[in-house]
């Protein structure tokens, strides 16, 4: 990464809007002038050049940039140059952390490169006006705050009055992220698309959410998350004029390996077992409404009955057909129709109550729309015919340890998101002259190419630029990949003897590195088994996922200096620990996805039906990407050094294992313990087995 900005006076700058990127990133370019210890990275230039050509040509770009390349600058510099030419870019990320880094650090840095000291330059750069956009659920709704004044449950909380006082402050953003205290009921006071009255609301011109949207209309560089971007696409599918985002020319998806999962959730339906009950409670809290309480209780009962068969099944995940056999289907469909009709009747009754009271009418309109949306989604869940969707559900136990109850969530999920994105994204982009789409990530490719992403996302076969660059780090010197050859192939199921072997190998590695390790697992069960095996025996501070919030856990791990963190999914990516406090990453096995969950099973069956091989075409590419993510936790800077230990001998015993290793960073390799010891002591930097 670049060093600290130079305080010396810089020479006059050339026109950076048209400066060749090779000069921009070169040894005497703007970055070199800004940072005295700057070193050009050919990998960064290659990515930036591909992205800028994509923007200029109105095409699609797929780019993988290894750790340390500096991918954010590689797309921000072309985006700012496009903005100076009047082209708006949306940058979409998966994590809040990356959004914060972009808006607080990276974008100000890039804008500073373009300052030449003139007023004209200042005005043009100010006009770019970078803006973060968030979904409405992040913002306090002043209308809901007005309605809450009669809600005894909310007003009895002293923090409710602190919240009101905060909302009146001149610089209040209304964003929950800026709330200076914890308020668990905040999400009772946000709007939804159904309850928001838009321009008809008296708070419209001073609404926190719309203020953010108004500011975005003036911005040429907008930061969003993937969920908001795809929500905007979903709205535009039904009504092209109803989107949330301003019209844009270019979109850059950073952390693009998450796109399929986020799009799948966005274009599907989720319906929770408490949803009807929560709406009935919300209606009861409107004191001015004289609604028949028996009617509300009846609807709650209908909702509970509708979900009862799914609870009785006794499975965590299931297809609808498992809970509703054919002989019971007509009864369940009849129950669904009764529930939907009851929601319609309640909707009509609410509208009748609001005829003569304008204030009450404002509140009732949102409640009636919520009733209507519930009815529509229930009908889709139980009756919609869609060859590209599956109906499934999941049950989770919630509550305190001594008082838990089952919560059901029913899903209508697209099997292939590619078909939807073809219409919603790729064809729409193609129709917009000069617009471009860039997908970039440190882990986007499989086996050195993008065939998997193309297939899963429906990316067109033509008019696509591709770029795969590795990391500028010297992995041969900085990192050892150790796969212990004396371990057996991981067995199916839970085997105590194997767990003991894994724990023994982990113990041996931790003694060598004196802790300072992430131990990453593919399942919670394996994590718990290995953690229990050690049972406080490790002479290092130990941290286990779930004991503290993830961010706090990482902070304490860093502070410990020689800790050992046991984690699963959360810690495989997006965690950046630099320096000696993380000198080892241990991974229990190749992260193949469990094939049993309904969505995974449906997708593998679809691949087989179309003549493919689910293991080759789906399981291996997913696992390759995931393994690169776990591996990438270790080497974060040019001075980091350490060991990645993968306790899965399939990497060296199975033919497909060679493909995994081939496309991991080019670390020194070892399968014998003696070579591990030599590497750690700095006695052997040679590659070998």
C-alpha positions in Angstrom: 0.0 0.0 0.0 1.2 3.6 -0.5 3.0 5.3 2.3 2.2 8.6 4.0 1.5 11.6 1.7 4.4 13.8 1.0 4.3 17.3 2.5 6.6 18.8 -0.1 5.2 21.1 -2.8 4.4 19.2 -6.0 5.0 20.3 -9.5 2.1 21.4 -11.7 0.0 18.5 -12.8 -0.8 17.5 -16.4 -4.4 16.9 -17.4 -5.1 13.8 -15.4 -8.4 13.1 -17.1 -6.5 12.1 -20.3 -3.2 11.0 -18.8 -2.4 7.4 -19.9 -2.9 5.1 -17.0 0.6 3.7 -17.4 1.8 7.2 -16.6 -0.8 7.7 -13.9 0.4 4.6 -12.0 4.0 5.1 -13.1 7.1 5.9 -11.2 6.7 9.7 -11.7 2.9 9.8 -11.8 0.4 11.4 -9.4 0.5 8.4 -7.0 4.3 8.5 -6.9 4.2 12.3 -6.3 1.6 11.8 -3.5 3.5 9.0 -1.7 7.3 9.2 -1.3 7.7 5.4 -0.9 5.3 4.5 -3.7 6.1 1.4 -5.8 4.3 0.7 -9.1 2.3 -2.5 -9.2 1.9 -3.9 -12.7 -1.1 -5.9 -11.4 -2.9 -2.8 -10.3 -2.3 -1.1 -13.6 -3.6 -4.1 -15.5 -6.9 -4.1 -13.6 -7.3 -0.3 -13.9 -6.6 -0.4 -17.6 -9.2 -3.2 -18.1 -11.8 -1.4 -16.1 -11.3 1.9 -17.9 -11.5 0.2 -21.3 -14.7 -1.4 -20.1 -16.2 2.0 -19.1 -15.1 3.6 -22.4 -16.4 0.8 -24.5 -19.7 0.2 -22.7 -19.0 -3.5 -22.0 -18.7 -5.9 -19.1 -15.6 -6.6 -17.1 -14.6 -9.6 -14.9 -11.5 -9.0 -12.8 -9.8 -10.9 -10.1 -7.1 -8.9 -8.2 -5.1 -10.8 -5.6 -4.5 -9.5 -2.1 -2.4 -6.4 -2.0 -3.1 -5.3 -5.6 -5.1 -2.3 -4.5 -8.2 -3.0 -6.5 -10.2 -0.1 -5.0 -7.8 2.5 -6.5 -7.8 0.4 -9.7 -11.5 1.1 -10.2 -11.9 4.5 -8.4 -9.4 6.3 -10.7 -11.3 5.3 -13.9 -14.6 6.1 -12.1 -13.4 9.6 -11.1 -12.2 10.2 -14.6 -15.6 9.2 -15.9 -17.3 11.5 -13.4 -15.2 14.4 -14.6 -16.7 13.6 -18.1 -20.2 13.7 -16.7 -20.7 9.9 -16.2 -22.2 8.6 -13.0 -20.8 5.4 -11.4 -22.4 3.2 -8.8 -20.0 1.2 -6.6 -21.7 -1.7 -4.9 -20.1 -3.6 -2.1 -21.1 -6.5 0.1 -19.8 -5.3 3.5 -20.2 -2.2 5.5 -16.5 -2.2 6.3 -15.6 -1.7 2.7 -18.1 1.0 2.2 -16.6 2.9 5.2 -13.1 2.4 3.7 -14.1 3.8 0.4 -16.0 6.9 1.6 -13.6 7.7 4.5 -10.2 6.9 3.0 -10.0 5.7 -0.6 -12.3 8.2 -2.4 -10.8 11.3 -0.7 -7.3 10.0 -1.6 -8.2 9.6 -5.3 -10.0 13.0 -5.4 -6.9 14.6 -3.9 -4.8 13.3 -6.8 -6.8 15.4 -9.2 -6.5 18.7 -7.4 -4.2 21.1 -9.3 -4.7 24.1 -7.1 -7.1 25.9 -9.4 -10.7 27.0 -8.5 -12.0 25.2 -11.7 -10.4 22.0 -10.4 -11.9 22.5 -7.0 -15.4 23.1 -8.4 -15.3 20.1 -10.7 -14.1 17.7 -8.0 -16.7 19.1 -5.5 -19.4 18.4 -8.0 -18.6 14.7 -7.9 -19.9 14.8 -4.3 -19.5 11.1 -3.2 -22.5 9.7 -1.4 -23.4 6.5 0.4 -26.9 5.3 -0.2 -28.6 2.8 2.2 -31.9 1.1 2.4 -34.8 2.8 4.1 -34.6 0.3 7.0 -31.5 2.2 8.2 -33.3 5.5 8.7 -35.6 6.7 11.4 -39.1 7.6 10.0 -40.5 10.8 11.4 -44.0 9.7 10.5 -43.6 6.5 12.6 -42.1 8.6 15.3 -45.3 10.6 15.4 -47.4 7.5 15.5 -45.4 6.1 18.3 -46.4 8.9 20.8 -49.5 6.8 21.7 -47.6 3.5 22.0 -47.1 2.8 25.7 -44.7 0.0 25.0 -42.3 2.4 23.2 -42.9 5.6 25.2 -42.2 3.8 28.5 -38.6 3.3 27.5 -36.4 6.3 28.5 -34.3 5.7 25.4 -37.3 6.5 23.3 -37.2 10.1 24.5 -33.5 10.2 23.9 -34.2 9.0 20.3 -36.7 11.8 19.9 -34.3 14.4 21.2 -31.6 13.0 18.8 -34.0 13.3 15.8 -34.4 17.0 16.5 -30.7 17.8 16.4 -29.7 20.0 13.4 -27.0 17.6 12.2 -29.0 14.4 12.8 -28.8 12.0 9.9 -31.5 9.6 11.1 -29.1 6.8 10.3 -29.1 4.0 12.9 -25.3 3.7 12.3 -24.9 7.3 13.7 -27.2 6.7 16.7 -25.0 7.5 19.8 -26.6 4.8 22.0 -28.2 1.4 21.7 -31.9 1.3 21.0 -33.2 -2.3 20.2 -36.6 -1.0 19.1 -35.2 1.3 16.4 -36.6 -1.0 13.7 -40.1 -0.4 15.0 -39.7 3.2 13.9 -38.5 2.8 10.3 -40.7 2.9 7.2 -41.3 0.2 4.6 -42.3 0.6 1.0 -45.8 -0.1 2.1 -46.0 2.4 5.0 -44.0 5.2 3.4 -46.4 7.9 1.9 -43.7 9.5 -0.2 -44.5 13.0 -1.4 -47.9 12.9 0.4 -46.1 12.7 3.8 -45.8 16.0 5.7 -42.2 15.1 6.5 -41.2 14.4 2.9 -39.0 17.5 2.4 -37.2 16.9 5.7 -37.3 13.1 5.7 -34.0 11.4 6.7 -34.3 8.8 4.0 -35.3 11.1 1.2 -32.6 13.6 2.2 -30.1 10.9 1.5 -31.8 10.2 -1.9 -31.9 13.9 -2.8 -28.2 14.1 -2.0 -27.5 11.1 -4.2 -29.2 12.8 -7.1 -26.4 15.4 -7.1 -23.6 12.8 -6.8 -21.5 11.4 -9.6 -20.1 8.6 -7.4 -22.5 6.6 -5.3 -21.7 3.8 -2.8 -24.3 1.2 -2.2 -24.5 -2.4 -1.0 -25.4 -5.4 -3.2 -28.8 -5.8 -1.5 -29.9 -2.2 -2.3 -28.6 -2.5 -5.9 -30.6 -5.7 -6.6 -33.7 -4.3 -4.7 -33.5 -1.4 -7.2 -33.3 -3.9 -10.1 -36.3 -5.8 -8.8 -38.4 -2.6 -8.6 -37.5 -1.6 -12.1 -38.5 -5.1 -13.5 -42.1 -4.3 -12.7 -41.9 -0.5 -13.2 -38.9 1.0 -14.9 -39.6 4.4 -13.3 -39.8 3.1 -9.7 -36.2 2.6 -8.9 -34.4 3.9 -5.8 -31.0 4.7 -7.4 -30.5 7.6 -9.7 -29.8 6.9 -13.3 -26.2 5.7 -13.7 -23.7 5.0 -16.5 -21.4 2.5 -14.9 -21.6 0.1 -12.0 -18.7 -1.6 -10.3 -19.5 -4.6 -8.1 -16.7 -5.0 -5.5 -16.7 -8.3 -3.5 -18.5 -9.6 -6.6 -18.3 -13.3 -5.5 -21.4 -12.6 -3.3 -23.6 -11.5 -6.2 -25.4 -14.9 -6.7 -26.4 -15.2 -3.1 -27.6 -11.7 -2.7 -29.6 -11.7 -5.9 -31.2 -15.0 -5.0 -32.5 -13.5 -1.7 -33.7 -10.4 -3.4 -35.6 -12.1 -6.2 -37.1 -14.7 -3.9 -39.8 -14.5 -1.2 -39.3 -15.1 2.6 -42.3 -15.3 4.9 -41.7 -15.8 8.7 -44.1 -17.5 11.1 -44.3 -14.4 13.3 -45.1 -12.0 10.5 -48.9 -12.1 10.8 -48.8 -11.9 14.5 -46.5 -8.9 14.4 -48.8 -7.1 12.1 -51.8 -7.8 14.3 -49.8 -6.4 17.3 -49.0 -3.3 15.2 -52.7 -2.8 14.5 -53.7 -3.3 18.1 -51.3 -0.5 19.1 -53.3 2.1 17.1 -55.6 3.2 19.9 -57.9 5.2 17.6 -58.8 2.0 15.7 -61.9 0.2 16.9 -61.1 -3.1 15.2 -62.7 -6.3 16.3 -60.1 -7.9 18.6 -61.6 -11.3 17.9 -60.9 -10.9 14.2 -57.2 -10.1 14.9 -56.9 -13.1 17.2 -58.5 -15.3 14.6 -56.0 -14.2 12.0 -53.2 -14.9 14.4 -54.6 -18.4 14.9 -54.9 -18.9 11.1 -51.3 -17.9 10.7 -50.1 -20.3 13.5 -52.1 -23.2 11.9 -50.6 -22.5 8.6 -47.1 -23.0 9.9 -47.9 -25.9 12.2 -47.2 -28.7 9.7 -43.7 -27.3 9.1 -42.9 -27.3 12.8 -44.4 -30.8 13.2 -42.1 -32.2 10.5 -39.2 -31.9 13.0 -36.5 -31.0 10.4 -34.3 -27.9 10.2 -34.6 -27.6 6.4 -37.1 -29.2 4.1 -39.1 -28.9 0.9 -42.8 -28.1 1.1 -43.6 -31.5 -0.2 -42.0 -33.1 2.8 -44.2 -31.2 5.2 -47.3 -31.3 3.0 -47.9 -34.7 1.4 -50.2 -34.9 -1.5 -53.1 -36.2 0.5 -53.0 -33.1 2.8 -52.3 -30.5 0.1 -55.9 -29.5 -0.6 -56.5 -28.9 3.2 -53.4 -26.7 3.5 -54.3 -24.8 0.3 -57.8 -24.3 1.7 -56.3 -23.0 5.0 -54.1 -20.6 2.9 -57.1 -19.3 1.0 -59.0 -18.7 4.3 -56.0 -16.8 5.7 -55.7 -14.7 2.5 -59.4 -13.9 2.4 -59.3 -12.9 6.1 -56.4 -10.5 5.3 -58.5 -9.0 2.5 -61.5 -8.5 4.8 -59.2 -6.9 7.4 -57.8 -4.6 4.8 -61.3 -3.5 3.8 -62.3 -3.0 7.4 -59.3 -0.8 8.1 -60.0 1.4 5.1 -63.6 1.9 6.4 -62.2 3.1 9.7 -60.0 5.7 8.1 -62.7 7.4 6.0 -63.4 10.4 8.2 -60.1 10.9 10.1 -57.3 12.3 7.9 -54.6 11.6 10.5 -55.8 8.1 11.1 -56.1 7.5 7.4 -52.4 8.2 6.9 -51.5 5.5 9.3 -54.1 3.0 8.1 -53.0 3.3 4.5 -49.6 1.7 5.4 -51.2 -1.0 7.4 -53.6 -1.9 4.6 -50.7 -2.2 2.1 -48.9 -4.5 4.6 -52.0 -6.7 4.6 -52.1 -6.7 0.8 -48.4 -7.6 0.5 -48.8 -10.5 3.0 -51.8 -11.8 1.0 -49.9 -11.6 -2.3 -46.8 -13.3 -0.9 -48.8 -16.1 0.7 -50.5 -16.8 -2.5 -47.2 -16.9 -4.4 -45.6 -19.2 -1.8 -48.4 -21.7 -2.0 -49.9 -21.4 -5.5 -47.5 -19.8 -8.0 -46.3 -22.1 -10.8 -42.6 -21.5 -11.6 -40.3 -24.1 -13.1 -37.3 -21.9 -12.0 -38.2 -21.8 -8.3 -38.5 -24.2 -5.3 -40.6 -24.0 -2.2 -38.7 -24.8 1.0 -38.6 -23.9 4.6 -36.4 -23.8 7.7 -37.0 -24.0 11.4 -34.8 -22.2 14.0 -35.1 -22.3 17.8 -35.1 -18.8 19.2 -35.3 -17.3 22.7 -33.4 -17.9 25.9 -31.8 -21.3 26.6 -34.5 -22.2 29.1 -37.4 -21.0 27.0 -37.0 -21.5 23.2 -39.7 -21.7 20.6 -39.6 -22.7 16.9 -39.6 -20.0 14.2 -40.4 -21.1 10.7 -39.4 -19.2 7.5 -40.9 -20.3 4.2 -39.1 -19.5 1.0 -39.9 -19.3 -2.7 -36.3 -19.3 -4.2 -35.2 -19.1 -7.8 -33.0 -22.1 -8.8 -31.2 -20.1 -11.4 -30.6 -16.5 -10.9 -29.0 -16.3 -14.3 -32.4 -16.2 -16.1 -33.6 -13.3 -14.0 -30.3 -11.3 -14.3 -30.4 -11.7 -18.1 -33.5 -9.5 -18.2 -33.0 -7.4 -15.1 -29.3 -6.5 -15.6 -27.4 -7.7 -18.7 -30.0 -6.9 -21.3 -30.8 -3.6 -19.6 -27.1 -2.7 -19.6 -26.8 -3.6 -23.2 -29.7 -1.3 -24.1 -28.1 1.7 -22.3 -25.5 3.1 -24.8 -22.1 3.6 -23.3 -23.0 1.9 -19.9 -20.7 -0.7 -18.3 -20.7 -3.3 -15.6 -17.6 -4.4 -13.7 -17.3 -7.4 -11.4 -14.1 -7.4 -9.3 -13.0 -9.4 -6.3 -9.9 -10.9 -4.8 -11.6 -14.3 -5.2 -13.8 -14.4 -8.3 -12.2 -16.9 -10.7 -12.0 -20.7 -10.5 -9.1 -22.6 -12.2 -7.8 -19.3 -13.5 -11.0 -18.3 -15.4 -14.5 -17.1 -15.0 -16.6 -19.9 -16.5 -18.3 -20.6 -13.2 -19.3 -16.9 -12.6 -20.5 -16.6 -16.2 -22.7 -19.7 -15.9 -24.1 -18.8 -12.4 -24.8 -15.2 -13.2 -25.9 -15.6 -16.9 -23.1 -13.2 -18.1 -23.2 -12.9 -21.9 -20.7 -14.9 -23.9 -19.5 -11.9 -25.9 -18.6 -8.2 -25.3 -16.7 -9.1 -22.0 -13.2 -8.1 -20.9 -11.4 -10.4 -18.5 -8.4 -9.8 -16.2 -6.9 -12.2 -13.6 -3.8 -10.9 -11.7 -2.1 -12.4 -8.7 -0.8 -10.7 -5.6 2.4 -8.6 -5.7 3.5 -10.3 -2.5 6.4 -12.7 -2.5 4.5 -15.8 -1.4 7.5 -18.1 -1.9 9.4 -16.2 0.9 6.4 -15.1 2.9 4.2 -18.1 3.1 4.3 -21.9 3.5 1.4 -24.1 2.4 1.5 -27.2 4.6 -0.7 -30.2 3.9 0.3 -33.0 6.4 0.6 -36.2 4.3 0.2 -38.6 7.3 -3.4 -37.5 8.0 -6.2 -39.7 6.5 -8.7 -38.4 4.0 -11.5 -36.6 6.0 -14.3 -39.2 6.7 -18.0 -38.7 6.2 -19.8 -38.2 9.5 -18.5 -37.6 13.0 -15.5 -39.8 14.0 -13.8 -39.2 17.3 -10.6 -40.9 16.2 -10.2 -38.5 13.3 -11.1 -35.5 15.5 -8.3 -36.5 17.8 -5.8 -36.7 14.9 -6.9 -33.2 13.6 -6.6 -31.7 17.1 -3.1 -33.3 17.5 -1.9 -31.7 14.3 -3.4 -28.3 15.2 -1.6 -28.6 18.6 1.7 -29.3 16.9 1.4 -26.3 14.6 0.3 -24.0 17.4 3.3 -25.0 19.5 5.6 -24.1 16.6 4.0 -20.7 16.0 3.3 -20.1 19.7 -0.3 -19.4 19.0 -1.0 -16.4 16.8 -3.4 -18.4 14.6 -6.9 -18.5 13.1 -8.3 -22.1 13.1 -11.0 -22.1 10.5 -13.7 -24.8 10.2 -16.3 -25.7 7.6 -18.9 -26.6 10.2 -19.9 -25.5 13.6 -20.0 -29.1 14.8 -16.3 -29.7 13.9 -15.4 -26.4 15.6 -17.1 -27.4 18.8 -15.6 -30.9 18.8 -12.0 -29.6 18.3 -12.5 -26.8 20.8 -13.8 -29.2 23.4 -10.8 -31.5 22.7 -8.4 -28.8 23.9 -10.7 -27.8 26.9 -8.6 -25.0 28.1 -5.3 -26.8 27.6 -3.8 -24.4 25.2 -1.2 -22.0 26.8 -2.5 -19.1 24.7 -5.5 -16.8 24.8 -8.3 -18.6 23.0 -11.3 -17.0 21.3 -14.3 -18.9 19.9 -16.8 -17.6 17.4 -20.1 -16.8 19.1 -18.6 -15.9 22.5 -18.4 -12.2 21.4 -19.6 -10.2 18.4 -17.2 -10.9 15.5 -15.7 -7.4 15.4 -15.0 -7.5 19.2 -13.5 -11.0 18.9 -11.0 -9.8 16.3 -10.1 -6.7 18.3 -9.3 -8.9 21.4 -7.4 -11.4 19.2 -5.2 -8.6 17.9 -4.7 -7.1 21.4 -3.7 -10.5 22.8 -0.6 -10.7 20.6 -0.5 -14.6 20.6 -4.1 -15.7 20.6 -5.9 -18.5 18.8 -9.2 -17.8 17.3 -11.6 -20.7 16.4 -14.1 -19.7 13.8 -16.4 -20.7 10.9 -18.0 -18.8 8.0 -17.6 -15.3 9.5 -13.8 -15.4 9.6 -13.1 -16.9 6.2 -13.2 -13.5 4.5 -13.4 -9.8 5.2 -11.1 -10.0 8.3 -7.8 -8.1 8.1 -5.2 -8.9 10.7 -1.8 -7.6 9.8 1.5 -8.3 11.6 2.9 -11.0 13.8 -0.3 -11.4 15.8 -1.6 -13.6 12.9 1.2 -15.9 11.7 -0.8 -19.0 11.0 -4.1 -20.0 9.4 -5.2 -23.6 9.9 -8.1 -24.9 7.8 -9.8 -28.1 8.7 -10.8 -29.3 5.2 -11.6 -28.3 1.7 -14.8 -26.1 2.0 -17.1 -28.2 -0.1 -20.7 -27.0 0.4 -23.0 -29.5 2.1 -25.1 -31.0 -0.7 -28.3 -31.5 1.3 -29.8 -28.0 1.8 -32.8 -27.6 -0.5 -31.4 -24.8 -2.6 -28.1 -26.5 -3.2 -29.8 -29.8 -3.9 -32.1 -28.1 -6.4 -29.2 -26.4 -8.2 -27.1 -29.6 -8.5 -30.1 -31.5 -9.8 -30.7 -28.8 -12.4 -27.0 -29.1 -13.5 -27.3 -32.8 -13.9 -30.6 -32.5 -15.8 -28.9 -30.1 -18.3 -26.1 -32.6 -18.9 -23.5 -31.2 -16.5 -21.7 -32.7 -13.6 -22.7 -31.2 -10.3 -19.3 -31.9 -8.6 -17.2 -30.6 -11.4 -19.4 -27.7 -12.4 -20.7 -26.5 -9.0 -19.1 -28.0 -6.0 -15.4 -27.7 -7.0 -15.6 -24.1 -8.3 -17.4 -22.9 -5.1 -14.9 -24.6 -2.9 -11.9 -23.2 -4.9 -13.2 -19.7 -4.3 -13.9 -20.3 -0.6 -10.5 -21.9 0.0 -8.8 -18.9 -1.6 -10.7 -16.7 0.8 -9.5 -18.6 3.8 -6.0 -18.7 2.6 -6.1 -15.0 2.0 -6.5 -14.2 5.8 -2.7 -14.7 6.4 -0.6 -12.5 4.1 -2.0 -9.0 4.2 1.2 -6.9 3.8 4.7 -7.2 2.3 6.1 -7.8 5.8 3.7 -10.6 6.9 5.1 -14.1 7.1 3.6 -17.4 8.2 2.0 -20.8 7.6 -1.2 -21.9 6.0 -2.0 -25.4 7.1 -4.8 -27.3 5.4 -5.7 -30.5 7.2 -7.2 -32.2 4.1 -5.0 -34.8 2.3 -7.4 -34.8 -0.7 -5.3 -31.8 -1.9 -2.4 -34.2 -2.5 -4.2 -37.6 -2.9 -7.0 -36.7 -5.3 -6.7 -35.6 -8.9 -8.9 -32.6 -8.3 -6.8 -31.5 -5.3 -3.9 -30.6 -7.7 -6.3 -28.1 -9.4 -7.0 -26.5 -6.0 -3.4 -26.1 -5.1 -2.4 -24.8 -8.6 -4.7 -21.8 -8.2 -3.8 -20.9 -4.6 -1.2 -18.2 -4.2 2.3 -19.6 -5.1 3.5 -20.3 -1.6 6.3 -22.7 -0.7 4.8 -26.1 -0.2 5.4 -28.9 2.3 3.8 -32.1 3.4 6.4 -33.2 5.8 6.8 -31.7 9.3 10.6 -31.3 9.0 10.1 -28.9 6.2 7.6 -26.9 8.2 10.1 -26.5 11.0 12.8 -25.4 8.6 10.6 -22.8 7.0 9.6 -21.4 10.3 13.2 -21.1 11.4 14.1 -19.5 8.0 16.4 -22.4 7.2 14.6 -23.6 4.0 12.9 -21.3 1.5 13.1 -23.8 -1.3 9.9 -25.1 -2.9 9.2 -28.8 -2.5 7.1 -31.6 -1.0 
